[in-house]
């Protein structure tokens, strides 16, 4: 058991197999076409990567940011050089994959344009959620990540630039936390 649970890839693989079993046999639906099965898989992956993305967003905002001032100076490099870069890797790629899958699902289900244009009352709620997700993903890739690279010393920057970059990254991370609350409501309540 220790060997299995000590291997993240094995755990993820087993979880994937169990999810596929649920999708194909225990969900009470039969997939009459490959398109229906593909839709189920895309929705599941969209949810999986969305949970990863928002989970890391909440980790940064509920745990890492408030805790960093309490960590002794000699221990901060462990977070800045090892933990934060690894978390930011998964954070930004989960954001991108979540958005791409969401666009794919909306396109496949033929509500992408009406939802994003906010013209159809039936898709307006999901459209707002999609716009919030797009803004959040933009913030991740074009504001938070470039500033975190400076703040963490991944790219060269002087101390004043690092401090300013850390503050900017924090403000946009908190902005994403704020936007995630109505975004999650829109995503969960779309019918």
FENWOTA-V662946 format. One record per residue. N is the residue number from 0. RES is the residue in one small letter. PHI is phi as a letter, one per 40 degrees, with the letter a starting at -180 (999 if undefined). Layout:
n->[N & N]
res->[RES & RES]
phi->[PHI & PHI]
//
This chain:
n->[0 & 1 & 2 & 3 & 4 & 5 & 6 & 7 & 8 & 9 & 10 & 11 & 12 & 13 & 14 & 15 & 16 & 17 & 18 & 19 & 20 & 21 & 22 & 23 & 24 & 25 & 26 & 27 & 28 & 29 & 30 & 31 & 32 & 33 & 34 & 35 & 36 & 37 & 38 & 39 & 40 & 41 & 42 & 43 & 44 & 45 & 46 & 47 & 48 & 49 & 50 & 51 & 52 & 53 & 54 & 55 & 56 & 57 & 58 & 59 & 60 & 61 & 62 & 63 & 64 & 65 & 66 & 67 & 68 & 69 & 70 & 71 & 72 & 73 & 74 & 75 & 76 & 77 & 78 & 79 & 80 & 81 & 82 & 83 & 84 & 85 & 86 & 87 & 88 & 89 & 90 & 91 & 92 & 93 & 94 & 95 & 96 & 97 & 98 & 99 & 100 & 101 & 102 & 103 & 104 & 105 & 106 & 107 & 108 & 109 & 110 & 111 & 112 & 113 & 114 & 115 & 116 & 117 & 118 & 119 & 120 & 121 & 122 & 123 & 124 & 125 & 126 & 127 & 128 & 129 & 130 & 131 & 132 & 133 & 134 & 135 & 136 & 137 & 138 & 139 & 140 & 141 & 142 & 143 & 144 & 145 & 146 & 147 & 148 & 149 & 150 & 151 & 152 & 153 & 154 & 155 & 156 & 157 & 158 & 159 & 160 & 161 & 162 & 163 & 164 & 165 & 166 & 167 & 168 & 169 & 170 & 171 & 172 & 173 & 174 & 175 & 176 & 177 & 178 & 179 & 180 & 181 & 182 & 183 & 184 & 185 & 186 & 187 & 188 & 189 & 190]
res->[x & x & x & x & x & x & x & x & x & x & x & x & x & x & x & x & x & x & x & x & x & x & x & x & x & x & x & x & x & x & x & x & x & x & x & x & x & x & x & x & x & x & x & x & x & x & x & x & x & x & x & x & x & x & x & x & x & x & x & x & x & x & x & x & x & x & x & x & x & x & x & x & x & x & x & x & x & x & x & x & x & x & x & x & x & x & x & x & x & x & x & x & x & x & x & x & x & x & x & x & x & x & x & x & x & x & x & x & x & x & x & x & x & x & x & x & x & x & x & x & x & x & x & x & x & x & x & x & x & x & x & x & x & x & x & x & x & x & x & x & x & x & x & x & x & x & x & x & x & x & x & x & x & x & x & x & x & x & x & x & x & x & x & x & x & x & x & x & x & x & x & x & x & x & x & x & x & x & x & x & x & x & x & x & x & x & x & x & x & x & x]
phi->[999 & d & c & c & c & c & b & d & c & c & c & c & c & c & c & c & c & c & c & c & d & c & c & c & b & b & c & g & b & b & c & c & a & c & c & c & c & c & c & c & c & c & c & c & c & d & c & d & c & c & c & c & c & c & d & c & d & c & d & c & c & c & b & c & c & c & c & d & c & c & c & d & d & c & c & d & d & c & c & c & c & b & c & c & c & c & c & c & d & c & d & c & c & c & c & c & c & d & c & c & c & c & c & c & c & c & c & c & c & g & b & d & c & c & c & c & c & f & c & b & d & c & b & c & c & c & c & c & c & c & c & c & c & c & c & c & c & d & d & d & c & b & b & c & c & d & c & c & d & c & c & c & g & c & b & c & a & c & c & c & c & c & c & c & c & c & c & c & c & c & c & c & c & c & d & c & c & d & c & c & c & c & c & c & d & c & c & c & c & c & b]
//
